[in-house]
Amino acid sequence: MATDKIETWREVFTNWPATIPRRGVLVTILNEAVPFKSFLIKGDTLLLERSNPDPLGTRFIVLTYDAIHMLKLTDPLKESVLTGAGYIGQLAKA
C-alpha cells in the first residue's frame, strides 16, 4: 500500500497539468503545512519552493513522496480544468 501512495503522489507532481498553477499547500505526514509557489522533481524526491521563508529562513524543502499526506490547491479552478486533469464527476453549481 505504501508503494501505491508513493506512485500516486509521484504521478500527481510529474503529470501536473499546465492549466493548474504550480502552487498550493502540501501537508506532510507530520502535519506540517508547507505553502509553495513552485516545485521541481528529481527521482524519488520533490523540491518545494516555499511561498515565504519559514521562521528559520527556509525557502526550499526537499521531501520524499511517502512524506506527503495531502495537497491543497489554493487557486480557484473551473470544472473543465479538473476534468481535463483526469478527475471525473461534477462540481457544485452554486
PyMOL Python script that loads the backbone (N, CA, C, O; Angstrom):
from pymol import cmd

cmd.read_pdbstr("""\
ATOM      1  N   MET A   1       0.822  -1.191   0.000  1.00  0.00           N
ATOM      2  CA  MET A   1       0.000   0.000   0.000  1.00  0.00           C
ATOM      3  C   MET A   1       0.870   1.260   0.000  1.00  0.00           C
ATOM      4  O   MET A   1       0.511   2.247  -0.642  1.00  0.00           O
ATOM      5  N   ALA A   2       1.991   1.248   0.697  1.00  0.00           N
ATOM      6  CA  ALA A   2       2.868   2.418   0.722  1.00  0.00           C
ATOM      7  C   ALA A   2       3.389   2.732  -0.672  1.00  0.00           C
ATOM      8  O   ALA A   2       3.529   3.899  -1.040  1.00  0.00           O
ATOM      9  N   THR A   3       3.675   1.691  -1.447  1.00  0.00           N
ATOM     10  CA  THR A   3       4.151   1.896  -2.809  1.00  0.00           C
ATOM     11  C   THR A   3       3.082   2.567  -3.657  1.00  0.00           C
ATOM     12  O   THR A   3       3.401   3.415  -4.490  1.00  0.00           O
ATOM     13  N   ASP A   4       1.815   2.201  -3.460  1.00  0.00           N
ATOM     14  CA  ASP A   4       0.717   2.839  -4.190  1.00  0.00           C
ATOM     15  C   ASP A   4       0.657   4.328  -3.870  1.00  0.00           C
ATOM     16  O   ASP A   4       0.469   5.151  -4.766  1.00  0.00           O
ATOM     17  N   LYS A   5       0.816   4.672  -2.606  1.00  0.00           N
ATOM     18  CA  LYS A   5       0.782   6.077  -2.182  1.00  0.00           C
ATOM     19  C   LYS A   5       1.927   6.854  -2.827  1.00  0.00           C
ATOM     20  O   LYS A   5       1.731   7.964  -3.322  1.00  0.00           O
ATOM     21  N   ILE A   6       3.105   6.273  -2.818  1.00  0.00           N
ATOM     22  CA  ILE A   6       4.266   6.932  -3.423  1.00  0.00           C
ATOM     23  C   ILE A   6       4.020   7.164  -4.912  1.00  0.00           C
ATOM     24  O   ILE A   6       4.266   8.258  -5.420  1.00  0.00           O
ATOM     25  N   GLU A   7       3.538   6.145  -5.607  1.00  0.00           N
ATOM     26  CA  GLU A   7       3.295   6.269  -7.047  1.00  0.00           C
ATOM     27  C   GLU A   7       2.188   7.275  -7.344  1.00  0.00           C
ATOM     28  O   GLU A   7       2.256   7.999  -8.337  1.00  0.00           O
ATOM     29  N   THR A   8       1.173   7.322  -6.489  1.00  0.00           N
ATOM     30  CA  THR A   8       0.094   8.290  -6.683  1.00  0.00           C
ATOM     31  C   THR A   8       0.632   9.711  -6.614  1.00  0.00           C
ATOM     32  O   THR A   8       0.354  10.527  -7.493  1.00  0.00           O
ATOM     33  N   TRP A   9       1.409  10.013  -5.561  1.00  0.00           N
ATOM     34  CA  TRP A   9       1.948  11.369  -5.424  1.00  0.00           C
ATOM     35  C   TRP A   9       2.959  11.686  -6.514  1.00  0.00           C
ATOM     36  O   TRP A   9       3.006  12.810  -7.014  1.00  0.00           O
ATOM     37  N   ARG A  10       3.769  10.698  -6.884  1.00  0.00           N
ATOM     38  CA  ARG A  10       4.736  10.922  -7.970  1.00  0.00           C
ATOM     39  C   ARG A  10       3.998  11.289  -9.256  1.00  0.00           C
ATOM     40  O   ARG A  10       4.411  12.194  -9.981  1.00  0.00           O
ATOM     41  N   GLU A  11       2.903  10.580  -9.532  1.00  0.00           N
ATOM     42  CA  GLU A  11       2.124  10.868 -10.738  1.00  0.00           C
ATOM     43  C   GLU A  11       1.485  12.257 -10.674  1.00  0.00           C
ATOM     44  O   GLU A  11       1.466  12.975 -11.673  1.00  0.00           O
ATOM     45  N   VAL A  12       0.967  12.636  -9.517  1.00  0.00           N
ATOM     46  CA  VAL A  12       0.351  13.962  -9.369  1.00  0.00           C
ATOM     47  C   VAL A  12       1.345  15.058  -9.742  1.00  0.00           C
ATOM     48  O   VAL A  12       1.015  15.962 -10.509  1.00  0.00           O
ATOM     49  N   PHE A  13       2.560  14.981  -9.201  1.00  0.00           N
ATOM     50  CA  PHE A  13       3.530  16.047  -9.448  1.00  0.00           C
ATOM     51  C   PHE A  13       4.223  15.912 -10.802  1.00  0.00           C
ATOM     52  O   PHE A  13       4.532  16.923 -11.432  1.00  0.00           O
ATOM     53  N   THR A  14       4.470  14.699 -11.257  1.00  0.00           N
ATOM     54  CA  THR A  14       5.125  14.506 -12.553  1.00  0.00           C
ATOM     55  C   THR A  14       4.212  14.920 -13.707  1.00  0.00           C
ATOM     56  O   THR A  14       4.675  15.473 -14.704  1.00  0.00           O
ATOM     57  N   ASN A  15       2.916  14.650 -13.566  1.00  0.00           N
ATOM     58  CA  ASN A  15       1.960  14.961 -14.635  1.00  0.00           C
ATOM     59  C   ASN A  15       1.085  16.159 -14.291  1.00  0.00           C
ATOM     60  O   ASN A  15      -0.078  16.211 -14.689  1.00  0.00           O
ATOM     61  N   TRP A  16       1.632  17.117 -13.559  1.00  0.00           N
ATOM     62  CA  TRP A  16       0.887  18.314 -13.163  1.00  0.00           C
ATOM     63  C   TRP A  16       0.396  19.025 -14.416  1.00  0.00           C
ATOM     64  O   TRP A  16       1.207  19.377 -15.273  1.00  0.00           O
ATOM     65  N   PRO A  17      -0.918  19.246 -14.547  1.00  0.00           N
ATOM     66  CA  PRO A  17      -1.457  19.896 -15.749  1.00  0.00           C
ATOM     67  C   PRO A  17      -0.968  21.345 -15.891  1.00  0.00           C
ATOM     68  O   PRO A  17      -0.873  22.081 -14.909  1.00  0.00           O
ATOM     69  N   ALA A  18      -0.668  21.725 -17.105  1.00  0.00           N
ATOM     70  CA  ALA A  18      -0.202  23.082 -17.374  1.00  0.00           C
ATOM     71  C   ALA A  18      -1.262  24.129 -17.033  1.00  0.00           C
ATOM     72  O   ALA A  18      -0.931  25.290 -16.793  1.00  0.00           O
ATOM     73  N   THR A  19      -2.533  23.724 -17.011  1.00  0.00           N
ATOM     74  CA  THR A  19      -3.628  24.667 -16.744  1.00  0.00           C
ATOM     75  C   THR A  19      -3.833  24.938 -15.247  1.00  0.00           C
ATOM     76  O   THR A  19      -4.628  25.801 -14.878  1.00  0.00           O
ATOM     77  N   ILE A  20      -3.125  24.210 -14.395  1.00  0.00           N
ATOM     78  CA  ILE A  20      -3.244  24.417 -12.948  1.00  0.00           C
ATOM     79  C   ILE A  20      -1.954  25.055 -12.451  1.00  0.00           C
ATOM     80  O   ILE A  20      -0.878  24.492 -12.654  1.00  0.00           O
ATOM     81  N   PRO A  21      -2.034  26.224 -11.802  1.00  0.00           N
ATOM     82  CA  PRO A  21      -0.818  26.860 -11.283  1.00  0.00           C
ATOM     83  C   PRO A  21      -0.044  25.907 -10.366  1.00  0.00           C
ATOM     84  O   PRO A  21      -0.639  25.149  -9.600  1.00  0.00           O
ATOM     85  N   ARG A  22       1.273  25.954 -10.454  1.00  0.00           N
ATOM     86  CA  ARG A  22       2.139  25.050  -9.687  1.00  0.00           C
ATOM     87  C   ARG A  22       2.352  25.571  -8.272  1.00  0.00           C
ATOM     88  O   ARG A  22       3.487  25.736  -7.823  1.00  0.00           O
ATOM     89  N   ARG A  23       1.258  25.826  -7.579  1.00  0.00           N
ATOM     90  CA  ARG A  23       1.339  26.307  -6.198  1.00  0.00           C
ATOM     91  C   ARG A  23       0.192  25.728  -5.393  1.00  0.00           C
ATOM     92  O   ARG A  23      -0.804  25.253  -5.939  1.00  0.00           O
ATOM     93  N   GLY A  24       0.358  25.782  -4.083  1.00  0.00           N
ATOM     94  CA  GLY A  24      -0.651  25.254  -3.184  1.00  0.00           C
ATOM     95  C   GLY A  24      -0.076  25.107  -1.788  1.00  0.00           C
ATOM     96  O   GLY A  24       0.878  25.790  -1.416  1.00  0.00           O
ATOM     97  N   VAL A  25      -0.667  24.210  -1.028  1.00  0.00           N
ATOM     98  CA  VAL A  25      -0.191  23.898   0.325  1.00  0.00           C
ATOM     99  C   VAL A  25      -0.075  22.385   0.417  1.00  0.00           C
ATOM    100  O   VAL A  25      -1.050  21.660   0.218  1.00  0.00           O
ATOM    101  N   LEU A  26       1.119  21.924   0.719  1.00  0.00           N
ATOM    102  CA  LEU A  26       1.340  20.499   0.900  1.00  0.00           C
ATOM    103  C   LEU A  26       1.351  20.223   2.404  1.00  0.00           C
ATOM    104  O   LEU A  26       2.003  20.940   3.163  1.00  0.00           O
ATOM    105  N   VAL A  27       0.639  19.201   2.828  1.00  0.00           N
ATOM    106  CA  VAL A  27       0.609  18.796   4.231  1.00  0.00           C
ATOM    107  C   VAL A  27       1.370  17.484   4.338  1.00  0.00           C
ATOM    108  O   VAL A  27       1.072  16.523   3.629  1.00  0.00           O
ATOM    109  N   THR A  28       2.360  17.451   5.236  1.00  0.00           N
ATOM    110  CA  THR A  28       3.181  16.259   5.397  1.00  0.00           C
ATOM    111  C   THR A  28       2.534  15.285   6.378  1.00  0.00           C
ATOM    112  O   THR A  28       1.559  15.620   7.051  1.00  0.00           O
ATOM    113  N   ILE A  29       3.088  14.080   6.450  1.00  0.00           N
ATOM    114  CA  ILE A  29       2.580  13.090   7.400  1.00  0.00           C
ATOM    115  C   ILE A  29       2.828  13.524   8.840  1.00  0.00           C
ATOM    116  O   ILE A  29       2.234  12.962   9.760  1.00  0.00           O
ATOM    117  N   LEU A  30       3.698  14.519   9.055  1.00  0.00           N
ATOM    118  CA  LEU A  30       3.925  15.083  10.388  1.00  0.00           C
ATOM    119  C   LEU A  30       3.003  16.273  10.654  1.00  0.00           C
ATOM    120  O   LEU A  30       3.165  16.993  11.640  1.00  0.00           O
ATOM    121  N   ASN A  31       2.034  16.465   9.760  1.00  0.00           N
ATOM    122  CA  ASN A  31       1.033  17.530   9.862  1.00  0.00           C
ATOM    123  C   ASN A  31       1.636  18.931   9.736  1.00  0.00           C
ATOM    124  O   ASN A  31       1.112  19.887  10.307  1.00  0.00           O
ATOM    125  N   GLU A  32       2.724  19.050   8.996  1.00  0.00           N
ATOM    126  CA  GLU A  32       3.309  20.357   8.715  1.00  0.00           C
ATOM    127  C   GLU A  32       2.721  20.867   7.407  1.00  0.00           C
ATOM    128  O   GLU A  32       2.784  20.183   6.386  1.00  0.00           O
ATOM    129  N   ALA A  33       2.154  22.060   7.435  1.00  0.00           N
ATOM    130  CA  ALA A  33       1.618  22.682   6.221  1.00  0.00           C
ATOM    131  C   ALA A  33       2.725  23.502   5.568  1.00  0.00           C
ATOM    132  O   ALA A  33       3.318  24.378   6.197  1.00  0.00           O
ATOM    133  N   VAL A  34       2.996  23.206   4.296  1.00  0.00           N
ATOM    134  CA  VAL A  34       4.063  23.887   3.563  1.00  0.00           C
ATOM    135  C   VAL A  34       3.465  24.599   2.358  1.00  0.00           C
ATOM    136  O   VAL A  34       3.206  23.966   1.335  1.00  0.00           O
ATOM    137  N   PRO A  35       3.241  25.919   2.464  1.00  0.00           N
ATOM    138  CA  PRO A  35       2.783  26.664   1.285  1.00  0.00           C
ATOM    139  C   PRO A  35       3.927  26.725   0.264  1.00  0.00           C
ATOM    140  O   PRO A  35       5.075  26.989   0.622  1.00  0.00           O
ATOM    141  N   PHE A  36       3.603  26.479  -1.004  1.00  0.00           N
ATOM    142  CA  PHE A  36       4.645  26.514  -2.027  1.00  0.00           C
ATOM    143  C   PHE A  36       4.155  27.262  -3.259  1.00  0.00           C
ATOM    144  O   PHE A  36       2.960  27.324  -3.544  1.00  0.00           O
ATOM    145  N   LYS A  37       5.139  27.839  -3.992  1.00  0.00           N
ATOM    146  CA  LYS A  37       4.799  28.586  -5.207  1.00  0.00           C
ATOM    147  C   LYS A  37       5.367  27.931  -6.459  1.00  0.00           C
ATOM    148  O   LYS A  37       5.102  28.382  -7.574  1.00  0.00           O
ATOM    149  N   SER A  38       6.147  26.866  -6.279  1.00  0.00           N
ATOM    150  CA  SER A  38       6.690  26.129  -7.405  1.00  0.00           C
ATOM    151  C   SER A  38       7.324  24.854  -6.871  1.00  0.00           C
ATOM    152  O   SER A  38       7.528  24.709  -5.665  1.00  0.00           O
ATOM    153  N   PHE A  39       7.635  23.932  -7.775  1.00  0.00           N
ATOM    154  CA  PHE A  39       8.292  22.696  -7.344  1.00  0.00           C
ATOM    155  C   PHE A  39       9.133  22.119  -8.474  1.00  0.00           C
ATOM    156  O   PHE A  39       8.906  22.399  -9.651  1.00  0.00           O
ATOM    157  N   LEU A  40      10.102  21.311  -8.087  1.00  0.00           N
ATOM    158  CA  LEU A  40      10.944  20.572  -9.008  1.00  0.00           C
ATOM    159  C   LEU A  40      10.944  19.107  -8.579  1.00  0.00           C
ATOM    160  O   LEU A  40      10.709  18.794  -7.412  1.00  0.00           O
ATOM    161  N   ILE A  41      11.206  18.220  -9.525  1.00  0.00           N
ATOM    162  CA  ILE A  41      11.197  16.784  -9.258  1.00  0.00           C
ATOM    163  C   ILE A  41      12.571  16.222  -9.598  1.00  0.00           C
ATOM    164  O   ILE A  41      13.171  16.583 -10.610  1.00  0.00           O
ATOM    165  N   LYS A  42      13.062  15.329  -8.733  1.00  0.00           N
ATOM    166  CA  LYS A  42      14.309  14.618  -9.009  1.00  0.00           C
ATOM    167  C   LYS A  42      14.179  13.215  -8.434  1.00  0.00           C
ATOM    168  O   LYS A  42      14.208  13.038  -7.216  1.00  0.00           O
ATOM    169  N   GLY A  43      14.038  12.231  -9.291  1.00  0.00           N
ATOM    170  CA  GLY A  43      13.930  10.845  -8.840  1.00  0.00           C
ATOM    171  C   GLY A  43      12.790  10.659  -7.855  1.00  0.00           C
ATOM    172  O   GLY A  43      11.629  10.903  -8.182  1.00  0.00           O
ATOM    173  N   ASP A  44      13.128  10.226  -6.649  1.00  0.00           N
ATOM    174  CA  ASP A  44      12.127   9.965  -5.613  1.00  0.00           C
ATOM    175  C   ASP A  44      11.892  11.146  -4.690  1.00  0.00           C
ATOM    176  O   ASP A  44      11.267  10.996  -3.641  1.00  0.00           O
ATOM    177  N   THR A  45      12.386  12.326  -5.070  1.00  0.00           N
ATOM    178  CA  THR A  45      12.225  13.495  -4.200  1.00  0.00           C
ATOM    179  C   THR A  45      11.505  14.637  -4.910  1.00  0.00           C
ATOM    180  O   THR A  45      11.505  14.755  -6.135  1.00  0.00           O
ATOM    181  N   LEU A  46      10.904  15.456  -4.087  1.00  0.00           N
ATOM    182  CA  LEU A  46      10.179  16.638  -4.543  1.00  0.00           C
ATOM    183  C   LEU A  46      10.780  17.840  -3.838  1.00  0.00           C
ATOM    184  O   LEU A  46      10.890  17.842  -2.612  1.00  0.00           O
ATOM    185  N   LEU A  47      11.171  18.862  -4.587  1.00  0.00           N
ATOM    186  CA  LEU A  47      11.702  20.094  -4.017  1.00  0.00           C
ATOM    187  C   LEU A  47      10.622  21.156  -4.130  1.00  0.00           C
ATOM    188  O   LEU A  47      10.182  21.488  -5.230  1.00  0.00           O
ATOM    189  N   LEU A  48      10.199  21.685  -3.001  1.00  0.00           N
ATOM    190  CA  LEU A  48       9.183  22.738  -2.987  1.00  0.00           C
ATOM    191  C   LEU A  48       9.845  24.085  -2.750  1.00  0.00           C
ATOM    192  O   LEU A  48      10.694  24.214  -1.868  1.00  0.00           O
ATOM    193  N   GLU A  49       9.462  25.089  -3.530  1.00  0.00           N
ATOM    194  CA  GLU A  49       9.877  26.464  -3.278  1.00  0.00           C
ATOM    195  C   GLU A  49       8.782  27.112  -2.443  1.00  0.00           C
ATOM    196  O   GLU A  49       7.664  27.312  -2.917  1.00  0.00           O
ATOM    197  N   ARG A  50       9.111  27.434  -1.205  1.00  0.00           N
ATOM    198  CA  ARG A  50       8.126  27.990  -0.285  1.00  0.00           C
ATOM    199  C   ARG A  50       7.641  29.355  -0.764  1.00  0.00           C
ATOM    200  O   ARG A  50       8.392  30.095  -1.401  1.00  0.00           O
ATOM    201  N   SER A  51       6.401  29.685  -0.462  1.00  0.00           N
ATOM    202  CA  SER A  51       5.853  30.997  -0.800  1.00  0.00           C
ATOM    203  C   SER A  51       6.549  32.092   0.000  1.00  0.00           C
ATOM    204  O   SER A  51       6.822  33.175  -0.517  1.00  0.00           O
ATOM    205  N   ASN A  52       6.827  31.803   1.247  1.00  0.00           N
ATOM    206  CA  ASN A  52       7.553  32.711   2.142  1.00  0.00           C
ATOM    207  C   ASN A  52       8.489  31.861   2.987  1.00  0.00           C
ATOM    208  O   ASN A  52       8.172  30.709   3.284  1.00  0.00           O
ATOM    209  N   PRO A  53       9.644  32.412   3.383  1.00  0.00           N
ATOM    210  CA  PRO A  53      10.520  31.619   4.243  1.00  0.00           C
ATOM    211  C   PRO A  53       9.837  31.327   5.579  1.00  0.00           C
ATOM    212  O   PRO A  53       9.041  32.128   6.070  1.00  0.00           O
ATOM    213  N   ASP A  54      10.159  30.175   6.158  1.00  0.00           N
ATOM    214  CA  ASP A  54       9.617  29.853   7.475  1.00  0.00           C
ATOM    215  C   ASP A  54      10.377  30.644   8.544  1.00  0.00           C
ATOM    216  O   ASP A  54      11.295  31.386   8.195  1.00  0.00           O
ATOM    217  N   PRO A  55      10.034  30.518   9.831  1.00  0.00           N
ATOM    218  CA  PRO A  55      10.715  31.302  10.877  1.00  0.00           C
ATOM    219  C   PRO A  55      12.234  31.106  10.922  1.00  0.00           C
ATOM    220  O   PRO A  55      12.950  31.972  11.425  1.00  0.00           O
ATOM    221  N   LEU A  56      12.727  29.990  10.408  1.00  0.00           N
ATOM    222  CA  LEU A  56      14.175  29.760  10.383  1.00  0.00           C
ATOM    223  C   LEU A  56      14.824  30.280   9.097  1.00  0.00           C
ATOM    224  O   LEU A  56      16.040  30.182   8.934  1.00  0.00           O
ATOM    225  N   GLY A  57      14.021  30.830   8.191  1.00  0.00           N
ATOM    226  CA  GLY A  57      14.537  31.358   6.936  1.00  0.00           C
ATOM    227  C   GLY A  57      14.571  30.354   5.800  1.00  0.00           C
ATOM    228  O   GLY A  57      15.124  30.641   4.739  1.00  0.00           O
ATOM    229  N   THR A  58      13.992  29.188   6.005  1.00  0.00           N
ATOM    230  CA  THR A  58      13.998  28.140   4.997  1.00  0.00           C
ATOM    231  C   THR A  58      13.126  28.527   3.803  1.00  0.00           C
ATOM    232  O   THR A  58      11.947  28.843   3.959  1.00  0.00           O
ATOM    233  N   ARG A  59      13.720  28.499   2.614  1.00  0.00           N
ATOM    234  CA  ARG A  59      12.994  28.851   1.390  1.00  0.00           C
ATOM    235  C   ARG A  59      12.650  27.641   0.535  1.00  0.00           C
ATOM    236  O   ARG A  59      11.736  27.701  -0.287  1.00  0.00           O
ATOM    237  N   PHE A  60      13.375  26.542   0.722  1.00  0.00           N
ATOM    238  CA  PHE A  60      13.139  25.328  -0.052  1.00  0.00           C
ATOM    239  C   PHE A  60      13.026  24.151   0.904  1.00  0.00           C
ATOM    240  O   PHE A  60      13.640  24.149   1.971  1.00  0.00           O
ATOM    241  N   ILE A  61      12.245  23.154   0.521  1.00  0.00           N
ATOM    242  CA  ILE A  61      12.133  21.926   1.292  1.00  0.00           C
ATOM    243  C   ILE A  61      12.186  20.764   0.311  1.00  0.00           C
ATOM    244  O   ILE A  61      11.530  20.787  -0.731  1.00  0.00           O
ATOM    245  N   VAL A  62      12.966  19.755   0.651  1.00  0.00           N
ATOM    246  CA  VAL A  62      13.071  18.546  -0.163  1.00  0.00           C
ATOM    247  C   VAL A  62      12.479  17.402   0.651  1.00  0.00           C
ATOM    248  O   VAL A  62      12.851  17.196   1.806  1.00  0.00           O
ATOM    249  N   LEU A  63      11.563  16.667   0.049  1.00  0.00           N
ATOM    250  CA  LEU A  63      10.960  15.543   0.755  1.00  0.00           C
ATOM    251  C   LEU A  63      10.694  14.410  -0.210  1.00  0.00           C
ATOM    252  O   LEU A  63      10.676  14.600  -1.426  1.00  0.00           O
ATOM    253  N   THR A  64      10.489  13.234   0.343  1.00  0.00           N
ATOM    254  CA  THR A  64      10.144  12.080  -0.469  1.00  0.00           C
ATOM    255  C   THR A  64       8.626  11.980  -0.551  1.00  0.00           C
ATOM    256  O   THR A  64       7.908  12.517   0.292  1.00  0.00           O
ATOM    257  N   TYR A  65       8.157  11.295  -1.566  1.00  0.00           N
ATOM    258  CA  TYR A  65       6.713  11.200  -1.793  1.00  0.00           C
ATOM    259  C   TYR A  65       5.972  10.517  -0.648  1.00  0.00           C
ATOM    260  O   TYR A  65       4.800  10.804  -0.406  1.00  0.00           O
ATOM    261  N   ASP A  66       6.654   9.614   0.059  1.00  0.00           N
ATOM    262  CA  ASP A  66       5.976   8.935   1.165  1.00  0.00           C
ATOM    263  C   ASP A  66       5.756   9.840   2.373  1.00  0.00           C
ATOM    264  O   ASP A  66       5.060   9.454   3.313  1.00  0.00           O
ATOM    265  N   ALA A  67       6.342  11.043   2.361  1.00  0.00           N
ATOM    266  CA  ALA A  67       6.143  12.004   3.447  1.00  0.00           C
ATOM    267  C   ALA A  67       4.928  12.904   3.212  1.00  0.00           C
ATOM    268  O   ALA A  67       4.596  13.729   4.064  1.00  0.00           O
ATOM    269  N   ILE A  68       4.263  12.750   2.062  1.00  0.00           N
ATOM    270  CA  ILE A  68       3.122  13.605   1.725  1.00  0.00           C
ATOM    271  C   ILE A  68       1.829  12.982   2.254  1.00  0.00           C
ATOM    272  O   ILE A  68       1.552  11.801   2.044  1.00  0.00           O
ATOM    273  N   HIS A  69       1.057  13.802   2.936  1.00  0.00           N
ATOM    274  CA  HIS A  69      -0.256  13.367   3.418  1.00  0.00           C
ATOM    275  C   HIS A  69      -1.384  13.925   2.549  1.00  0.00           C
ATOM    276  O   HIS A  69      -2.332  13.216   2.213  1.00  0.00           O
ATOM    277  N   MET A  70      -1.266  15.209   2.190  1.00  0.00           N
ATOM    278  CA  MET A  70      -2.368  15.868   1.482  1.00  0.00           C
ATOM    279  C   MET A  70      -1.828  17.047   0.681  1.00  0.00           C
ATOM    280  O   MET A  70      -0.789  17.619   1.012  1.00  0.00           O
ATOM    281  N   LEU A  71      -2.547  17.395  -0.370  1.00  0.00           N
ATOM    282  CA  LEU A  71      -2.231  18.557  -1.192  1.00  0.00           C
ATOM    283  C   LEU A  71      -3.466  19.438  -1.268  1.00  0.00           C
ATOM    284  O   LEU A  71      -4.558  18.971  -1.592  1.00  0.00           O
ATOM    285  N   LYS A  72      -3.280  20.720  -0.966  1.00  0.00           N
ATOM    286  CA  LYS A  72      -4.381  21.687  -1.069  1.00  0.00           C
ATOM    287  C   LYS A  72      -4.067  22.638  -2.220  1.00  0.00           C
ATOM    288  O   LYS A  72      -2.966  23.181  -2.307  1.00  0.00           O
ATOM    289  N   LEU A  73      -5.040  22.832  -3.098  1.00  0.00           N
ATOM    290  CA  LEU A  73      -4.887  23.766  -4.213  1.00  0.00           C
ATOM    291  C   LEU A  73      -5.527  25.082  -3.816  1.00  0.00           C
ATOM    292  O   LEU A  73      -6.702  25.117  -3.450  1.00  0.00           O
ATOM    293  N   THR A  74      -4.772  26.154  -3.884  1.00  0.00           N
ATOM    294  CA  THR A  74      -5.234  27.445  -3.375  1.00  0.00           C
ATOM    295  C   THR A  74      -5.891  28.327  -4.435  1.00  0.00           C
ATOM    296  O   THR A  74      -6.584  29.287  -4.099  1.00  0.00           O
ATOM    297  N   ASP A  75      -5.679  28.012  -5.700  1.00  0.00           N
ATOM    298  CA  ASP A  75      -6.258  28.834  -6.765  1.00  0.00           C
ATOM    299  C   ASP A  75      -7.662  28.362  -7.115  1.00  0.00           C
ATOM    300  O   ASP A  75      -7.929  27.161  -7.103  1.00  0.00           O
ATOM    301  N   PRO A  76      -8.571  29.301  -7.429  1.00  0.00           N
ATOM    302  CA  PRO A  76      -9.889  28.874  -7.906  1.00  0.00           C
ATOM    303  C   PRO A  76      -9.724  28.173  -9.256  1.00  0.00           C
ATOM    304  O   PRO A  76      -9.000  28.650 -10.129  1.00  0.00           O
ATOM    305  N   LEU A  77     -10.397  27.049  -9.412  1.00  0.00           N
ATOM    306  CA  LEU A  77     -10.281  26.270 -10.647  1.00  0.00           C
ATOM    307  C   LEU A  77     -11.661  25.963 -11.201  1.00  0.00           C
ATOM    308  O   LEU A  77     -12.618  25.776 -10.450  1.00  0.00           O
ATOM    309  N   LYS A  78     -11.752  25.912 -12.508  1.00  0.00           N
ATOM    310  CA  LYS A  78     -13.010  25.562 -13.162  1.00  0.00           C
ATOM    311  C   LYS A  78     -13.094  24.053 -13.321  1.00  0.00           C
ATOM    312  O   LYS A  78     -12.080  23.358 -13.383  1.00  0.00           O
ATOM    313  N   GLU A  79     -14.316  23.567 -13.384  1.00  0.00           N
ATOM    314  CA  GLU A  79     -14.552  22.136 -13.543  1.00  0.00           C
ATOM    315  C   GLU A  79     -13.833  21.593 -14.780  1.00  0.00           C
ATOM    316  O   GLU A  79     -13.293  20.487 -14.742  1.00  0.00           O
ATOM    317  N   SER A  80     -13.822  22.352 -15.866  1.00  0.00           N
ATOM    318  CA  SER A  80     -13.193  21.880 -17.103  1.00  0.00           C
ATOM    319  C   SER A  80     -11.689  21.653 -16.921  1.00  0.00           C
ATOM    320  O   SER A  80     -11.120  20.752 -17.538  1.00  0.00           O
ATOM    321  N   VAL A  81     -11.053  22.456 -16.086  1.00  0.00           N
ATOM    322  CA  VAL A  81      -9.625  22.274 -15.815  1.00  0.00           C
ATOM    323  C   VAL A  81      -9.402  20.968 -15.055  1.00  0.00           C
ATOM    324  O   VAL A  81      -8.468  20.222 -15.351  1.00  0.00           O
ATOM    325  N   LEU A  82     -10.258  20.699 -14.080  1.00  0.00           N
ATOM    326  CA  LEU A  82     -10.120  19.495 -13.267  1.00  0.00           C
ATOM    327  C   LEU A  82     -10.457  18.234 -14.049  1.00  0.00           C
ATOM    328  O   LEU A  82      -9.776  17.219 -13.904  1.00  0.00           O
ATOM    329  N   THR A  83     -11.495  18.282 -14.873  1.00  0.00           N
ATOM    330  CA  THR A  83     -11.816  17.103 -15.681  1.00  0.00           C
ATOM    331  C   THR A  83     -10.737  16.883 -16.739  1.00  0.00           C
ATOM    332  O   THR A  83     -10.446  15.743 -17.101  1.00  0.00           O
ATOM    333  N   GLY A  84     -10.146  17.966 -17.233  1.00  0.00           N
ATOM    334  CA  GLY A  84      -9.029  17.845 -18.167  1.00  0.00           C
ATOM    335  C   GLY A  84      -7.808  17.217 -17.525  1.00  0.00           C
ATOM    336  O   GLY A  84      -6.959  16.647 -18.210  1.00  0.00           O
ATOM    337  N   ALA A  85      -7.723  17.321 -16.194  1.00  0.00           N
ATOM    338  CA  ALA A  85      -6.620  16.706 -15.449  1.00  0.00           C
ATOM    339  C   ALA A  85      -6.929  15.257 -15.084  1.00  0.00           C
ATOM    340  O   ALA A  85      -6.124  14.591 -14.432  1.00  0.00           O
ATOM    341  N   GLY A  86      -8.103  14.769 -15.508  1.00  0.00           N
ATOM    342  CA  GLY A  86      -8.431  13.365 -15.286  1.00  0.00           C
ATOM    343  C   GLY A  86      -9.441  13.091 -14.183  1.00  0.00           C
ATOM    344  O   GLY A  86      -9.813  11.936 -13.972  1.00  0.00           O
ATOM    345  N   TYR A  87      -9.893  14.110 -13.479  1.00  0.00           N
ATOM    346  CA  TYR A  87     -10.902  13.902 -12.434  1.00  0.00           C
ATOM    347  C   TYR A  87     -12.264  13.756 -13.087  1.00  0.00           C
ATOM    348  O   TYR A  87     -12.545  14.400 -14.098  1.00  0.00           O
ATOM    349  N   ILE A  88     -13.116  12.906 -12.508  1.00  0.00           N
ATOM    350  CA  ILE A  88     -14.445  12.683 -13.061  1.00  0.00           C
ATOM    351  C   ILE A  88     -15.499  13.119 -12.052  1.00  0.00           C
ATOM    352  O   ILE A  88     -15.249  13.154 -10.847  1.00  0.00           O
ATOM    353  N   GLY A  89     -16.665  13.447 -12.557  1.00  0.00           N
ATOM    354  CA  GLY A  89     -17.760  13.919 -11.721  1.00  0.00           C
ATOM    355  C   GLY A  89     -18.090  15.343 -12.038  1.00  0.00           C
ATOM    356  O   GLY A  89     -17.660  15.886 -13.056  1.00  0.00           O
ATOM    357  N   GLN A  90     -18.869  15.958 -11.150  1.00  0.00           N
ATOM    358  CA  GLN A  90     -19.274  17.353 -11.342  1.00  0.00           C
ATOM    359  C   GLN A  90     -19.111  18.115 -10.044  1.00  0.00           C
ATOM    360  O   GLN A  90     -19.322  17.576  -8.958  1.00  0.00           O
ATOM    361  N   LEU A  91     -18.732  19.383 -10.172  1.00  0.00           N
ATOM    362  CA  LEU A  91     -18.661  20.256  -9.013  1.00  0.00           C
ATOM    363  C   LEU A  91     -20.023  20.879  -8.767  1.00  0.00           C
ATOM    364  O   LEU A  91     -20.864  20.910  -9.666  1.00  0.00           O
ATOM    365  N   ALA A  92     -20.250  21.377  -7.554  1.00  0.00           N
ATOM    366  CA  ALA A  92     -21.494  22.056  -7.231  1.00  0.00           C
ATOM    367  C   ALA A  92     -21.650  23.291  -8.102  1.00  0.00           C
ATOM    368  O   ALA A  92     -20.672  23.980  -8.394  1.00  0.00           O
ATOM    369  N   LYS A  93     -22.860  23.567  -8.509  1.00  0.00           N
ATOM    370  CA  LYS A  93     -23.111  24.723  -9.391  1.00  0.00           C
ATOM    371  C   LYS A  93     -23.406  25.998  -8.621  1.00  0.00           C
ATOM    372  O   LYS A  93     -23.388  27.084  -9.200  1.00  0.00           O
ATOM    373  N   ALA A  94     -23.677  25.888  -7.336  1.00  0.00           N
ATOM    374  CA  ALA A  94     -23.980  27.094  -6.547  1.00  0.00           C
ATOM    375  C   ALA A  94     -23.188  27.111  -5.274  1.00  0.00           C
ATOM    376  O   ALA A  94     -23.310  28.046  -4.483  1.00  0.00           O
TER     377      ALA A  94
END
""", "prot")
cmd.dss("prot")
cmd.show_as("cartoon", "prot")
cmd.util.cbc("prot")
cmd.orient("prot")
